[in-house]
Amino acid sequence: MSKFLFREGLNERVFALGPRPSALRKKRNELNKFYHYDNTFGVTMTDSVFEELQKLVTEMRNPASENIDNLNSEEILRIINREDHTIPGIVEAEIPYISQAVDLLVETFKNGGRLFYVGAGTSGRLGVLDASECPPTFGTDPEMVQGIIAGGEKALTRAQEGSEDKREQGALDLMERGCCAKDVVCGIAASYRTPYVLGAIEKAQQIGARTLYVTCNPREQVNVGVDVAICAVVGPEVVMGSTRMKAGTATKLILNMLTTTAMIRMGKTYGNMMVDLMMTSRKLEERSKRTVMMVTGLDYPEAAEVLLAAGGHVKTAIVMTLAGVDAPEARQRLQKARALCGAQSKRGDMKRMIGMALTLLLGCGGAPEYDLVIRNGTIYDGSGDAPYVGDIAIAGDRIAYLGSGQPLRGKTEIDASGLAVAPGFINILSWAGESLIQDGRSQSDIRQGVTLEVFGEGESMGPLNPAMKEEMRAQQRDYKYEIGWTTLGEYLEFMEQKGVSTNIASLVGATTVRVHELGYEDRPPTPEELDRMKALVRQAMEEGALGVGSSLIYAPAFYAGTDELIELCKVASEYGGIYASHLRSEGNQLLEALDELARIAEAADIPAEIYHLKAAGQQNHDKLDQVIKKIEQARARGLAIGADMYTYTAGATGLDATMPPWVQEGGYEAWAARLRDPAIRKKVAAEMRSNPDNWENFFYMSGPEGILMSEFKNPELRQYVGKTIAEVAAMRGTSPEEIIMDLVIEDGSRTGAVFFLMTEENLHKKLRLPYMSFCSDGQSMAAEPPFLNGNPHPRAYGSFARLLGKYVREEQIITLEEAVRRLTSLTAEKLNLRERGRLQEDFFADVVVFDPQTIADRATFEKPHQYAVGMKHVFVNGTAVLRDGEHTGAFPGPGGAECGFRSAE
């Protein structure tokens, strides 16, 4: 799965880069057309390789040097020099991607992982060179950064050209080094297509290692499914195809930047001075003395003496001098400072880190003081691994320490003995976009441990046009708000300025961009309209959207064709977004709807998420096993398909889900007008009683006894809240079909209802799926006015607590550590969120503390406005939002420095 890129933009956004495993699979199939394999000699090229090379920028002829063989030496040198002058600017343009790669390396190194460079020819030699320079420069273990070159050590001094074509050998050479899942493999290939390198990358991905790629061809050609692709497009070489020239120069710069920046962030320098270098030569010995003299003010003999006492370690010598301690004490202080000297180089964080480190270096006794220390908690870090008892220290909005056995002091301290400590939960499908405008406290979700709300199921809070704004105003119910924004990014900015307790993020709604350009018409967009829709998606992605969301059972989303959705998703894929969908059918056409999702995912090369997976209606309950089989088959062939669910057997939506889409064309006013026509009413009623395959009939699937009214815009109709359609029809002396149409007309809206559609047995099956995330599919509200005017689905108050109480503790369907993983890191990975979803040093401090023995939901269908119990403390970006079970009134959202938004160039 593609990972993350830190970028400047609207606040600090997150932008995911690069094709995914499905793209690697497709590329592998393409390469198999170009090569045939010989067991003796490896790969033999065919004429198709000739055609492929013609498309590569690095293989093109440079018009600036076409007649270079007719020039004298000085003229040739000036051409080469002019071409070389372009390299720094080209590399500079890739810094955002290099930055992402550095962040990945720092995370890997801190977790004990290694970096393997893999290349052939010049690229391979540059990888070996960079790896070999790390130990003397930064004092690293030679195993930490390694270079692997096609042809082995012989290739360092003599070209081994045939070796680069041996794809399988790349995998074998990598595995001989003991590469494992916690490592990073960086392929280096100027042309990107080197089989030896591709073989190593493929093997790395098979074993779960993270992958990088450094190349000199355009990003759209580098279709190898890595976590980060760095594409320094240097253009044609002075001598055609000689990638040891400009391509080699760019590659050398990039590799130097990768390891040097990672080592700086790992605390390997003091300012810009090397303090972990190895004194393996006279030059390095003298350099070490000079560094100690510059930092401490010692003279030459004194510096030589303290270095000798420090065993030649510069950093230890500095601490000994500044703190006035001996070498063992200095080494102990350095070990204590490790958490503070970690990789925290996010803008101002480096200054904070250095300040903390200097405090320790200058001899301030005792443990450093953090903003918050949580002691003795049972830590579920989000990985799914077994929990352990330990401590967490928070500095600002980050986790500064995680572990046990270290002396810690906090301005605020919490004893979490007997309590679970976990990352904040992520609500992957939330409808709190409006309710948080009314009440930013997010009470119903915060009290369950939710620290991130994700919006965008088909509809999003932007982009809007004037007609859409007017419609939104007309549809407002119990709380009113001004719509001062137009784009999705402007809405996110509005929420940031307003202040909310949770982090927030959003997908851009496929329905929203369709209505923006087509209104509520049932027709495909023209090419010009589709281009404008794609431009709206592009703008939303650049402003922070996480992907494209759809809700295909509802009009006008129902009118969108598969090809239309593919085109929108292709844009989101360019930015590393996801596609999340309420399938076109969750009932009679469920399997066909799933096929459509897979087609969109494959055609757009985008991960896909199935919103609130279910097999709806008694006649469809037995389809769930087939659905699960289809999903697993798709995942096995490389498609990144996941799903989420709420923990109830009933869903909730509007009464529009009970009527055919054709009657709803044109929006609410046109729909209501048609429902006043007796002839149309008769036709609609007949279709409501049918069991169609071409639209989703919730009336048929639930029956009038299984539809519970929950919300009305019209106060006069609120007497029916909590009653079934069958009961309301009996009260008013009419048929269930007629009463549904009447309620839509009288309420001036689609109204809200709960539909009983599923079985407990199927719910258990879904809970056991390792790729299943969780959602509320509801608003986040408070048990106070104006929210008390309706009876929402209890999932708004209990979906997450119900998982942990009923299904983990009581029924033991899954373990607590697995439930926490699904609520946190799994969902963060699906959404490509950086530095959230785990308890890990340097990650954002979204932390929850709860009692696993008492956490439970209290909301019921009859009395939904009841908060969950058992959640003790909730911290969002390091700020306490829930303390001892009570809301603090703090608004640290929508994400502090970074809330999962995405931006682009």
N, C-alpha and C positions, 0 to 999 in steps of 0.2 A: 504493500500500500504506500502510496506517496505520502511524504511527511510534510515538513513545514518550512516556511521561509519568513523570517522576520523582516518587516518592511516599515518604512515611514509612510504615514498617510493620515487618515482620519483616526486620531489617537495613534496607537500602534496596532496595526492589523496583522492578520495571519493570512498567508497566501501559499497554497500548496502547489507544487511544481512537478511536472513530469508525468509520463505515461505510467500506467499501472501494470500488474502482472498480465492482464489480458493483452496489453499492447506488446509485452515481451513475447507472449505466445505467438501473436500474429507475426512479429518480426522474425521469430524463430522459423515459422512456416515459410516466410519469404526467403530466408537464408537457405533453407533446405532445397529451394528451387535452384539456388546458385551453386551449390556444392554437391558432389557425390563422394561417398566415403570409401576409402580403401584401407583395409585392416593393416596393411604394411606401411603405406606411405601417408596415411592421414587423409587430408582433404585435397581434392583435385578440383581446380577451377574449370568452369565451363564458360561458354561465350556470354552467359547471362551476367557474369561478374564484370565483363567488359562494359556491358550496358549500365550496370550499377555504378561503376566508377565514373562514367561520364556525367552522372548527376551530382557528384560530390564537389563541393566548393574547393576542397583541398586538392582536387585533381584537375581543376580548370587551368587554362593557360592565361598568364598574366599579361595584359596588353602593354603594361609599362615596361616589360622586359623582353618583348618578342624578338628584338634585334640585339640582345645583349652580347651575343657572340661576335658582333662586329665592333664592339667598343674596347677602349683601352682600360687598363686596370683602374685608374681613378674614376672613370665614368661608371664602370661596373660597381665599384664600391659605393659611389654616391646613390645609385639606384637601390642597392641593398640597404643602405643606411636610411634612405627615405621610407622604404617599406617597413623597416624595423621601427621607425618613429611612430607608426600607427598602433603598435602593440599595446602600450600603456592605456590608451583610451579604450581599446577593445576590452582589455581585462577589467578596467574600471566599470564598464557597463555590466559585468558579471558579478560585481561585488555582492549584490543582494543574494545571489545563489551561493557564492562562496561563503557568505555569512551563515546561511542556513547549514551548509556542510560543516562549518566550524562548530556550530551549536551541536550538531549531531555527534561530532567527534568528541567534544568535551563531555557530553553525556555518556558516551561509550567509555572513554578513559576513566571517568569517575566510577564507573561500574565494573572496572577491571577488564574491559575489553581492549582489543588491539585494532590497529589499522594495517590492512594489507593493500599495498599498491600492486596492481597487475597490469603489465604492458608488454609490448614487443618492440624490438628495435630501439629507436631513439626514445620513444615513450617509456619503454621498460627501463632503459638506463637512467632516465631522469627520476623514475620512481625509486630505483635502488639508491641513487645518489641522495635524494631527499631523506630517505629512511636512514641511511648510514650516517648522516650528519646530525641526527637528533640526539644520540647518546652523548657525544662530546659537548654539544652546545647546550643541552638542557638537562643532562644527567639522567636521561631515561634509560630504562632497561632496553637492551637491544631487541627484545621480543615485542616491545610496545608498538613500534612502527617498523614494518618489514616490506621489502621490495621483492617482487617475484617477476622474473623476466622470462619470456619464451626462449627456450634453448638453454636455460640455466646459466651458470657462471661463465661458460665459454662465450655467451652472447655479449658479455660486458666488454670484451676486447676484440671480438671478431663476429661479424654478422652471421646470424643463423636464420636466413630468410625463410626457409621452409617451415620453421617451427611456429610461426605466427598463424599458419593455416590449420593447426591441430587443435580443434575446438575442445575435444575431450581431454587433451593434455592440460589445458588451462584449469579444468575442474580438478584433475588429479594432482597437479602441482599445488593448488590451493589447499586441498585436503591433507596433503603431506605435511603442511605447516600446522595442522591441527585447528584450522579455522572452525569456529563454532557460532552459535546464534547470537552471542553477545558482542561479536566483532563487527567491524566495518570493512567492506571490500570496495576499493576504489579502482575502477577500470580506467586505463589511460590509453586512448587511441585517437590520434588526430583525425582519422577518417571515420571513427566510431564503429566500423564494421569488422574489425579484426576478430576472426573466429576464436583465437586463443583467449582473448579477453572476454568475449561473449560467453564462452564456455564457463569461465570462472564466475562471471556475474550470475549466470543461471544457477550454478551450483550453490553460490552464496545465498540466493533467494530461496532455494529449496530447503536449506538448513535453517532459515530464519534470520540470517545475518542482514544488517542494513547495507545498502549499496549506494555508491556514488559513481559518477562517470565524468571524466574530463575529456573533452573533444574540441575540435575546431571546425565542426560543421554545424549548420543551423539547427535550432531546437526542434523544428518540425520534422527533421530527418532522423533525429536521435530518438528512436522509438524503442528503447530497451528497458522500460519499466523500472527504473531505479528510483531511489528516494530523492536524490538530488542530481540533476544534470547541469554541469557547468560547460557552457558552449561559447568559447571564445572564437568567433568567426573571423579569422584573420584574412580570409580571402585567398586568392591564388598565390602560390609561391613564386619567388623570382625565377627559380628553376622549377618547372612544372612538376608537381608531385613530391618534391623534396621536403618532406615535413620536418626535417631536422632544422629548418630555417625559421620562418616566422612562427609556425606551429610549435616548434620546439621551444622557442623563446617564450611564447605565451604560456606553454605548459609549465616551464620552469618557474615562472613568476607565480602561477596559480598554486603549484605544490608548495613553494616556499611560504606563500600566504596561508595556506591551510594549516600546516604544522606550526609555523611560528605563532600565528594568532591563537591556535588551540593551546599551545604551551604557555603563552602569556596569560590566558584565562585560567590555566591550571595553576597559576602562582609561581611559574618558573622564572619570573623576572622581578626585580625590585626597581620600579620606575622602568627605564629602558635598559637596565643593566642585567646581564646574565648572572644569576646567583645559584644556579644548580649545575654549572658546567663542570666537567671532569678535568682535573689537572693531569692530563695524559701527555703533555708536551711542555717544553720550556716556555713556549709562547702562552699557552693556556695558564700555566703557573703564574706568570708575570701579569697576565690579564686579571687573574683572580686577586692578586695582591692589590692591583690598582683599584679594582671595584671596592674592596674592603676599605681602602684608604679614602675613596671618594664618599662612601656612605658614612663612615665613622669618624673621619678626621685623624686617624692614626697615621704615623709616619711609616716609611718603608720597613724598617726592622720590626716595628711593632705589628704591622700587618702580617709579616712573614711568620712571626711567632704565634699569633693567635690562629692563623690558618693551620699551622702545624698542630696546635692543640685541638683544633676542630676537625682533624683528620682530612684536611683539604677541602672541606665543605664550606663554601662561601656564606651561605645563608646562616649556618650555625655560627660561624665566626662573627657575623654582624650582630646576632642576638647576644652572643657572649659579651661583646664589647658594649653595646648599648644598654643591656640590662644588668651588666656586672655579675654574670653568673658563669658557672663552669659549663663544659661541653654537655654533660648529661642533662643538666637543667635546661640548657638552651634547646636541646633536641626535644625534651618533654614539652616545652612551651610551643615549639613549632608544631608538634603533634596536636596540641590543644587548639591551635589556631587554624588547623586544617579546614574546619567548617567555615571559618571566616575568610580564609584565603582561597576558597573555591572559585568556581567559574561564575562570577556574578557581573560580567562586564556589560550590563544593559545600561548604557548611558550613565546616569548618575550613580548607579550601583557600584561601579568600580571605585569611585571616590569613597563611598561608604565602606567598601571592603578594605581599602587601604587604611582608612582611618581606624577601623577596628584592629587591623593587623598591627599598626603602629602603636596603638594603646598597649597591646600585649608585648610588643618588642621593647617598648620603653620601660617595662618592668612593673606595670600596674598589677598588683597581686590579685589572686583569686580568679574565679571564672568570669568571663565577659558577661555583661548584662544584655539581655535581649528584651524585646518589647513584650513577648509572651512566652511562657514555658508551660507546656502540658506534660505533666509527669505521670509515670506509672500506668499509662493506658495500654490496652491491648490493641496493638497497631495492625490494622488491615490496610496495607499500603496501596491497594488497588490492582496489584499484579495478579491476584488469585492465589498467591502463595500462602502458606500457613501463617497465622498471625504470631506476633511476639510481643512481649511486654517491653516497653521502651518509653523514651521521652521525645518531645518535639519542641524545638525552639523556633520562634518566628521573629524576624527582624523586618520591619516595614511590611510590605505586601508579599514577602517571600519566606519560604521555609529555609532557615539557616542551618539547622542541625536536625538530624534524625538518627536515633540510635539509643544506646544505653551506656552507663558507666562513666559518663563525663560530668564533671561539676558544672551545673548550669544555674544562672540567676536570671530572673525575669522581673520586669517592672510589674507585670501581672503573672501570677502563677495559678495553675489549676491542677488539682489532684484528680486524676482520671482512673484511679484504682477501681478495678471491676467493670470499667466502661470500655466500649469499643471506640477507637479513634480511626477515622477513615477520611478519604478525600471527599469533598463536597459532591453531592449527587447531581447528575445532568439530566434534565427533563428534555428528552430529544424531540418531543412534540408537545408544545405548550400553546395555549390560546390566551396567554396573559398579556398580549401586546396592548390591549385596551384597558384591561382591569388594572394594570400597573400605572396607567395614567391617572386613574381615580385614586388608587392607594398603592404607593410604591413600596409598602412594607412587605408585600408578597407573603402574607401571614400563613396561608394554608400550605404553601410549599416550603417556606423556610422552616416551619415546625416539623417538616418531614426530612429536612436536611438537603433540600434542593438549593444549589448555589448558582446554577446556570439554567436559564429558560431559553429554549430555542423555538422560534416561531417560523411560520411559512408553509403550512399545509395548503398548497394551492393558492391561497391568498396571502399577501404581505402588506405591510403598512406603506408601501411605495413600490414602484413609481405610481403617482396619481396624476390625473388630468383634472380640469375644473369640474367636469360632470361627475367624475368619481368622488371628488371631495364633497360635492353637494349630496350625492347618494349616501355617503358615509354619515353626513350630518343628519340626514333624514332617518337613518336607521338607528341612531343612538337611542338607548333605552333609559336606564335608570341614572346614568351619569353622562354628563355632557362635557365636551372638550373642544377646544379650538384646533383646527387642522392647519397649523402654520408651516407644515413641511410639504414637499412635493416628492422628493426621491426617498428611497429607502435609507440612504446614508444620512439624509437630513433628519429622518425620524430617529435614527440611532443617536444622532447628535442631540436632538431634542430631549430624549430620555436621559442622556448623560447629564445635560444641564439641569433637568428637573430633579434627578436623583432617585435612585431605586436601591433596594436592599440587595438584589441579586445581580449577577452578571446576566447580560442578555445578548443574544445573537439571532440572526434570521436568515432563512433562505429567501430567495425572491420567488413569488408565486407565479406559476405558469398561467393561472387564471387571471391574475392581476395584469400581466403584460398583454394578455389577449384582450381583456376588456378595454385596456388603454387604447388599443388600436382598432378593434373590431366591435366594441360594445358587446351586446348580448346576441349577436347574429349567429345563426347556425349555418356556417359556411367555412370553408378553408380560407386562410389569408391569401391575399395576392402576393406575388414575389416581393413587391415593394413593402407591403405591410409586414411580411415575415422579416425582411431586413430591418425594419424599425423595431420589431419585437426583439430581435437578436441584439440590436444596439442597446435596448433597455436592459436586457440581461447583462450585457457587457458592462454597462454603467453601474448596475447594482453590484456586480462582482468586484468592480474596482472600488466601490464605496464600502464594501465589507460583507457582502452576502456570502453564505457558506455553500450555496449551490442553488438548484432549482427544485421547487416543491410543486406537486400536483395533487389534485383531488378529483379523480376522473368519473365519479358516479354522479356528480352534481352538474347542473347547467349553470354557466356556459362551459365549464371545464370539459363536460361530456362531449362537446362539439369538436374538441381538438383531436386531430388525427395523430397517429403514431409518428409519421414523418415530421410533423410540426414540432413534436416534443423532442425528437432526435436533434433537430436543428438548434433548438434552444439549449439542449444539454451539451452539444458540441462546444458552444461558447463557454458554458460553465466549466467544462473539462479543461479548456485552455488555462483556466485559473486554478485548477486543482479542486474544483467544487464537486459536490455529490448530487445525485438525483434521488429524491425521496418522494414516494407516491402512495396516496390512498388509491389502491388499484381500481381499475375500471369496473371490476366486479369482485365482491367478496363472497358471492353466492353461486348462482347457476353457472356463470362463466369464469369462475375463479381460476381455473387452470389456464384458460386462454389469456386471462388478464396477467397472470404471472409470466406467460410466454412473452407478452408485449413488454413487460418490464425488462426482461432479459434481453430482448431485441434492442431496446433503447440503450441499455447499459453497454452492450457490445458495439453497437453502431457508433455511439458517441464516445466510446472508451472512457466510461465514467463509472465510479462505484454507485450502487443503487441500494436504497433502503426501503423496505416495505413498511409503510406506516400501519400501526395497530393490526398486525397480521391476525386474521380470523377466517374461519369457514362459517359463514353466516346462514342461518336458517336450518331447520331440522333436516330438510332434504339434502343439505350440503355438508353436514357435520362429518361424514365419513371421508370427505375429500382432503382433510388435513394431512393424512399420511402421504397422499400423493403430492401435496404441496411441498411437504418437507423433503421428499425424495427429489423433486424437481430443483429445489433450491440447492440441495447438496450436490446434485449433478452439475448445476451451473457453476457452483464454487469450485468443483473439481476441475472444470475446464478453464479456470482462470478468471471467472467473473467475480468481482467483489460485491456479492449480494448479501445484505444483512436484513434484519427485521427488528421491530419493537412491538410492545404490547402494553396494555394496562391490565391490572390484576382483577378484573371483574368479568362476569359472563354477559353483561349488558353493555351496549354502546349508547352513545348519545349524539344526536344531530338534530336537524330541523325537519319539519313535516314535508319539506320539498323532497325528501328521500322516499316519500310514499307515492309520488306522482310521476308520470312519464316526463322525460325532458322536453318533449315537443311543446307541452303546454306552458313551459317556463321560459321559452325563448323570448328575448327582449327585455328581461329583467322583471323585478317584482311587479311594477305597475301593469305591464302587459299581461303577466301571469294572472294577477288578481282580476283584471278585466275579463279575461277568458273564462275564469271560474264563475263569473256572474251570468254567463250565457247558458241557458238550460240544456241546449243540445250538446255543448262542449262538456258540461258537467256530467251528462249521462255517459258520454264516451270515456271521460276520465275515470268515473266510478267503475265502469266495466273493466278498464285496464288495471285499476288498483286491485281488483279481485283476481286478476290473472297471475300467471307465474311465468313472466317473460324471460327470454334470454338476451334481449337487446337493451335492457336497462335494469337497474337494481331496484327491486320493489320491496322496500322495508315493510310495507303494510302486509304484504302476503307472507313475508318471512317471520314477522313477529305476531301477526294477528292483532285485532283490536284490544284483546286482553293483555297483550305484551307490549303495549305502547303506553308509557307513563308520562303525562304532561309535566314539564319542569319549569318552563319559563315563558312569560308573555311580555310583550311591550305594552299592551293595553291593560291598565290597572283593573278594568271591569272584568277581565277574563281570569284574573289571578285566583278566583275562587276554585278554578279547576286544577290548580297546581297540586300535584300528588295524586291525581286521579287518572285512571286509565281511559283510553279513548272509548272503550266499551261502556264505562261508567258515565262519561260525559254524554255520549250518545243517548243513553237511557234517561239521563236527567233532562235532556232537551227533546226527547221523543223523536229522534231521527236516526238514520243509519250511520254506522261508523264512517263510511266513505263521505257522506254528506257533511258530517260534523267536522271532519278534517278540512274540507274545502271551506266551510264556513269560518273555522277558526283562523285560517290563513288570511281570509278577507277581513275579518273583524279585527285581527291583531295588527294589521298593517305590516306584517313581517312573515318570515318562514316559521316562526315560533320555535320553541325548544322542547325536545322530548327525549325520553330514554327508551331504548328498544332492547328487548331481551332476545338475544340472537344466538348465544353460544352455550357450550356445555363445560362443566367443571373438568371432565376427563380431557377434553382438548386443551383446556387452559394448562393442565399439568404437563401435557406433551410440549407445549410451547415453552413453558418455564425451563424445561431441561435442555433446550437448544443452546449451544455455546455461543452463538452469534446473536442472541436475543437481548436487546436493550429494553429500557422501560420508559414509559411516558405517562402523563396524566390525560393528554388530549383534552385539557380543560383550562379554564382560567385559574389564576392564583388570586384568591380573594380573602376577605376577612369575615368572621362570624358576627357581623354588625351591618347596620344600614350603610349603603343602599343595597348590599348584596343579599339581604334577607328577603327581598321581594320575590325571589324565585327559589325553586328547589333544584339545584344543579345535580348532576351525577355525582355520587360520593367520591369518585376518583379524584375530584378537585381537592379533596381534603385528605385522601387516604391511600392513593395508589402505591406509593413507595413504602409507607409504613406497613401497609397490608402485605407487601412482598416479604418484608423482614420479620413481621410478626406471625402471620398466618402460614405462609408457605415455606419460610426458612425455619423458624423456631418450632412451630406447632406441627406442621406436616412434613418437615424435613425433605422437601422436594429437591432443593439444592442447598449447598453449604453457605454459611454466611460469607466466607471469603470469596466464593464464586459470585454471590449476589452483589457484593461490593464491587467486584471487577466489572460486572455488567452495568452497574449504575455509574461507573466512573471511567476507568481507562479504556474499556471497550468502546464506549460511546465517544470519548475524546478522540480515539483513533479513527473512528468512522467519519467524524466531522473534521479531521485534520487540525485539531486544536493543539496548539503548542503550549507546553509547560503547564498543562492542567490535566486532571484526571488521575493523578497519583500523589501519594505522599513521598516526596523526593526532594532532596536538597536543591535549592535554586528554583523550584517550581513555585507557582503562585500559591499563597497560603489560603486556599479554599479547604477548610477543615471542619469536620463534624464530629461531635462526641455524643454517643447515645448509649442507652442501657439495652443490651441485646435481650435481656430477660423481660423487659416491660414494653419495648416499642411495639405499637399496635395502632391500627386505624380505629376510629370511633364513629365515623360518618356512616349513615345508613341511607337507603333510598327514601325512607319516610322522614328522617331527620339528618339531612346531609351536612348542615352547618355545625359540625363538631370537629375540633382540631384533633390531630393524631397526638399520641402521648409517647413518652420515652426518649425524645430528643432533648438533650441537656444543653448543649452549646453548639453554635454555628458561627463560623468565621468566614467572611467573604473578603478576599484580598487582604487578609490579616486583621480585619476589623471585626469585632464581636457584634453580630446581628441578633443572635439569641444567646442569652446568658441565664443559666439556671432555669431554662424553659420559658423565659419571658423575652419578648422582643425589646431590643434596646433603643429602637427608633433610628438606628444608624442607616445611612444610605451609601455604602461603599461601592455600589455598582455604577454603571453597567459593566465594569470590568477593570477599573483602575487603569494601569498602564496598557493592559491588553486583555480583551474579553473574547477572543476568538474571531474577531472580524477579519476580513480578508481585504487586501488591496493589491493593486497591480501597477505596473509602470505606466 
